Amino acid sequence: MMNARRTPGGLGPTGRFFGPGELRLAVLALIAEQPGHGYQLMTRLADRFNGTYEPSAGSIYPTLQLLEDEGLVRAEPAEGGRKVHHATEDGLRLVEEQWEEIERLWGRAASRSQWGMFGEPEAAEIVGPALRLVKAAVKTLAHAHGDPRVAEGVLEVFVDARRRIERIDAERRSS
């Protein structure tokens, strides 16, 4: 992958989900919601993204240490030798001040989780033909030189396909 920054509101060419400082803010927001140890926070973050983002120990534990060093969280020993992280007053204040940015992060999480199935290997069986269909439509329209009959025909194919897919979904739901 190329090494470029994420564009606002989405992924950049790197495929990285978080831009500078965003993972720190997301982890702090999770801790402010509910204290937890590293593995719990990794799981909660993955759940928030419906599995489309899987944090690693190599990203979470240094982030927790940074938050602790900054005085935004405090770690308390728990059973099993784990440390449970709690937001400090400064951490809670920062979450409140940065709430709009945090909401954007969670919005991105919701948007990514809607598309999460496309990360599955079986998705190629659907996505490949769908993309080829769109490519054929665009090519046909480009060669039609504005002929409205061609545009109407292509539109009819898409409308028919959508209706057929919706029928499949309705049948699935009724059974």
N, C-alpha and C positions, 0 to 999 in steps of 0.2 A: 504494500500500500504506500501511497505517497505520504509525505509528511507535511500536511497543511492543516490549518486550524479549522475547527467546526464553524459552519455558518450559523448565524443566529436562528434559533428555532429548529434546527435540524442537524443532520450529520454533514460533516465536511468530507473531503476526498480521503481523509485518513480512515474513515469509518469509526472514528472514536466518538463516543457519545458525549462525553463531558469535555467542555472547554476548560481553560485555566480557572481553578478555584471552584468549579461547579461540583465536583465530587465531595470536596470538603463541606460545601454548603448542604448538599443532599444528606450526607452522613449526620451532620449537626442537626438538621431538621428531623431526621428519624429519631435521634437521641432525645430531642426536645419532645417528640410525641410520646416516646416510651424508652426508658433506659434499656440498655442491653449490652451483651458482650460481643466481641468481634464476629463470631460465627452467626449469631442471631441477626446482627446488622447486615451481614452479607446476604443472609436468607431474605430478610425483609426488603432489602434493596432489589434483589432479583425478583421477588414477588411483586414489588411495585411496578416492575417493568415486564411482568408476565413472562419472565424467562428470556426476554430479548436482550437483556444486559445481565451478564453474570460477573459480578465483582470477584476479584481474586484476593487472596490473603495479602499478596504483594501490593495491592492498592489500598485495601481497607486498613490494615494495621499501621502503616506509616501515616495514613490520614488521621487515625485515632490518636497517634502519638503527637502529630502536629496540633490537633485540636486541644490536646492536654497541655502541650507546651505553651499554647496561646492563652490558656486559662479559660477556654470556652467549654471544656468538659473536665470532669474529675473522674478518676477511676477508683472504684472501691473493690476490694477483694471479695470474691464470692466462693461458694463451694466448688470443689473440683479445681481450685487454683486459677480459675478464670477471673478476669476483671470486668465488672459491670460499669459501663460508662453512663454518667448522668450529666445533663446540661447544667452549667453554672448560671448565675444571674447574668453574667456577660454573654454567655452563649444564648440564653433565652432572648436577651435584648437584641442580639444580632439576628436571630431568626425572625423576630418581629420586624426589624428594620429592613430585612431582605425578603420579606414575604412575597412580594411580586415576582422576584427572580425564582424563588422556590416554587411558586405556583406555575411558572413557565416550565420548570424542570418536571414537575408532576404532570403537566399537560403534555409534555413531550413523551413522558412515560406512557400515558394513556394512548397517545397516538401511535407509539411504537408497538404497544401490546395489541392493538387492533390489527396490525400487520404481522404479528409474531409468527403466524403459521407459515409465512413465506420463508422462514429460516429452516423449515423442515425439509428433509430430502424429498418427500413425496410432492412437495410444492412444484418441483420442476415439471411434473406431469401435467400440471394445470397452467402454470405461469408460461412455460415455453410456447404451447399452442396459442394461448391468449395473446402473447406478444407478437407471434407470427400473424395472427388475425389483424391486430392493430397495424402492423407494418404493411400488410397487404392492402388494408383500407387506405392508409396514407399514400401509398404508392399509386393506387388506383385514382384517388382524388387528385394527386399531383399531375397525373397524365390526362385527366379529364378536362383540364383547362377551363374550369368553372362551369362545366355542363351540369345544370341542376338535376337532370335525370340520374346522373351517376351519383351525385351527393344524396339524393333521395333513396336510391337503391342501397347504398352503403349504410345509410341510417336505418333503413328497413331491416337489414341483416342484423345490426346491433340491437335494435329494439326487439326483434324476434328472439335473438339469443338470450337477452336479458329475461324476457318473459318465460322462456323455456327453463332457464336456471331457477327463476323464482318459483315455478311450478314444482320443480324437483325439491326445492327447500320446503314448500308447503306440504308436499307429500311426506317428506321426512318428519315434519313436525306433527302431522296428523296420525302417523303410525306409531 
